[in-house]
Amino acid sequence: MKKLTIHLLWIILLVCTVPAHGSESVQGLFQATRNCEAYLSFRKGTNPGLVQTVAGSEYAIKEVHARAYHWVRIEIPGITNPLRWVAAECGVVRDLIFTSDLPPPADPAATCTTPGLHDSYVLAVSWQPGFCAHFPYQGSKPECDWLASGNLAIAHVTLHGLWPNRIECGHGYGYCGTDDMQLDEDTLAFIKPWMPNFYFEETFGRYQWHKHGTCQKDMDANAYFRTAVAAVIKINESDFGRYIIENKGNAISREQLFAKINQTAGDQRAANSFQLLCKGPYLYEMRIKLPREFQVDGDWTDFLGEDLPDQREPHRHACRDDRILIEGSAPAAFSPGAGR
């Protein structure tokens, strides 16, 4: 009994003294665009008092979960345990400053919120069933709820985002403007099969536009999303895209997929532009490095560029084994079309 008591005390001390993995202290503002659950722990899904953000309200941000954050920790006044985690896509983040970046005031990172200074793009392409089945999205993605219920089937790769990048900023280039996302009805119809969240709401699209789309000055929101979707269609219709799709519910070989990418592009370095991300053995995303002036309608050199990397950039979620599982989705009453 004494040993058990000591062990429990040790666990309590460890939990209380070790900060959340990957979290960073920040200063900033969170403008809620919808009512979302505010968790004491988003990993465990605990929400004492069933607290929610209020659409239209503004909250101070105290912490984010990693630099490429999907969760922000805000202060909600007047409640017990006022520091709560909320999904970043439930609102708009403004004036975000990482405490570790201060000082000096003249930090070159000031350019990381200036539009038009990007030197490349990253196209993030999701395998939606893999993401929804293996990430704790905590009810923040209605398309995942529909997948889980069998009311929606997705049998092609989908758009996560098209991200302008600036090498000096690492992964911190973002939030470069306040232009609102205004999409035509034709554009919305074009996007929906490829970014299924748009079937239900515009929250995730607005998040992507405010964080990433505002950092390029060449396209308005309509052109930006249409270009991103056209890039996803190009991946979907490629030999290596079909290799993934045709094996849904089964497994693929990582090295065979890379070989198909190289064969499609006609260059043995082409696969170095691709990161395959897994949760355990399950594929959930591909990230593709593109040049600043990439062309969707040309050949693969126009798309990937001529200056291909000699090595692939590491990623903490990179698929580790050659055998990669492709999560399938249940038969659905509603299956969005895959055509243009």
MOURHU-V924192 format. One record per backbone hydrogen bond with DSSP energy under -1.0 kcal/mol. CO is the residue of the C=O (numbers start at 0). NH is the residue of the N-H. Records with the same first field share a line. If there is no record, write none. Layout:
CO->NH ; NH
This chain:
0->4
1->5
2->6
3->7
4->8
5->9
6->10
7->11
8->12
9->13
10->14
11->15
12->16
13->17
19->22
21->65
23->63
24->98
26->96
27->60
28->93
29->58
30->91
31->55
35->52
38->84
40->44 ; 45
45->39 ; 40
46->49
50->37
53->56
56->31
58->29
59->74
61->25
62->72
63->23 ; 65
66->68
69->87
70->64
71->85
72->61 ; 62
73->83
81->75
83->73
84->38
85->71
86->89
87->90
89->32 ; 33
91->30
93->28
96->26
97->100
98->101
103->106
106->109
107->110
108->111
110->113
111->173
119->164
120->289
121->162
122->287
123->159 ; 160
124->285
125->157
126->130
127->131
128->132
129->133
130->134
134->136
136->139
140->143 ; 144
141->145
142->146
143->147
144->148
145->150 ; 151
157->125
160->123
162->121
164->118 ; 119
165->168
166->169
168->171
183->187
184->188
185->189
186->190
187->191
190->193 ; 194
193->158
194->197
195->198
196->199 ; 200
201->205
202->206
203->207
204->208
205->209
206->210
207->211 ; 212
208->213
210->174
211->214
212->215
214->115
219->223
220->224
221->225
222->226
223->227
224->228
225->229
226->230
227->231
228->232
229->233
230->234
231->235
232->236
234->237
237->241
238->242
239->243
240->244
241->245
244->247
246->249
249->325
251->323
252->256
253->257
254->258
255->259
256->260
257->261
258->262
259->263
260->264
261->265 ; 266
266->269
268->271
269->272
270->273
272->288
274->286
275->318
276->283 ; 284
278->281
280->324
281->278
283->126
284->276
285->124
286->274
287->122
289->120
290->293
298->302
299->303
300->304
301->294
305->307
314->317
316->277
321->253
323->251
324->282
325->248
333->152
